[in-house]
Amino acid sequence: MSAAPKYGVPAAKINLSLVVGPLRADGYHEVATVLQRIDLRDRIELETGPQLEVTGFSGDTLVALALTRLAEAVGVEPRWRVTLEKAIPVASGLGGGSADAAAALVLANRTLPSPLDAATLGAVAVSVGSDVPFFLEPGPKLAEGRGERLIPLALPRDYRIVVALADGAVKASTGEVYGRFDELGGGIGFEARRERLRRGLRACARPADLAGLPGNDLAAAAGGGGELPERLRAAGAFRADVCGAGPSVYALFADGRDAERAAAGLPPGTRAWVVAPIR
């Protein structure tokens, strides 16, 4: 395996829509979600080493798991040294762990004498987590199934995003959020709501059209984002919702200056970022 260090800057994501169906027999929920990367990034450095080692972020589980699964797939020992620099808030619904895992897979795959093809690497990614395959390739996508069926999308990107995390917000586990979703009677009418999403995507030509997409079905189960969505809408956002399984909230603004003012006007202690959608 090559010993040259390799670098990546994995980006966070938001769910511009998240339609969730009932619990499947395999323990997962059927979903249809629009995934959009945003310019909020971690940094990863990977090189070969004597053993698997991840430093820089003591809470990592997904990068180590991804590299272990990659090594198993090609029949080698997982001998990579990884350094993570975190900027994406942890356990926030922004997919930072999945983005890091995907970046590690891509970088480590390049060190192999015979790198895996895209389809095989994608199979390794889905074994790590439902969001991980999305981060292997650029571009917004419609993710269906448990999140592994990816359809590239051409979406407008001329808007700005406020991502906000309330002071003291704590993320419940994704499993707990989905369990609460089931308790609330979610999943009914999934096929009709998924078709509404597909129709909305076909008609999506301008940023304002994103407001017509179905919202996040997990929002209530994740706590609804507290007062942040309503405050951001009052500040001029044309869409505001919970990010994934929460607790972060995102809001879309037609004008970057309005986004900056909205972020500055959030309650004391709120962490906020003004970012752009990226490929």
Number of C-alpha atoms within 10 A of each C-alpha: 15 13 11 9 14 18 15 17 17 28 26 27 29 26 24 26 25 27 25 27 24 19 17 10 7 6 9 16 18 19 24 26 28 26 26 25 25 22 19 22 21 20 17 21 19 24 19 21 15 10 11 15 17 19 13 12 11 8 10 16 13 20 23 20 17 27 28 20 18 27 20 13 14 14 9 11 14 23 18 23 19 24 16 21 15 17 13 23 18 14 18 23 24 29 26 26 27 28 28 30 30 31 27 29 25 23 19 27 20 15 19 15 9 10 14 17 9 12 10 12 19 21 14 24 28 19 15 23 19 17 22 27 26 29 28 21 15 13 18 26 21 25 22 18 16 20 23 21 16 18 13 15 15 13 20 15 13 14 17 23 26 23 25 25 21 20 11 9 15 13 18 17 13 16 11 14 21 23 14 16 22 18 10 11 9 20 19 12 11 17 15 10 18 20 12 15 23 18 12 17 19 11 13 18 13 13 18 15 16 20 18 16 22 18 19 22 21 24 21 17 20 27 16 20 23 15 11 23 20 15 17 26 17 11 18 18 24 18 23 26 26 34 29 28 30 28 24 28 27 27 30 30 26 16 14 18 12 17 26 18 13 22 22 15 13 18 13 9 10 16 17 19 17 24 18 17 22 17 14
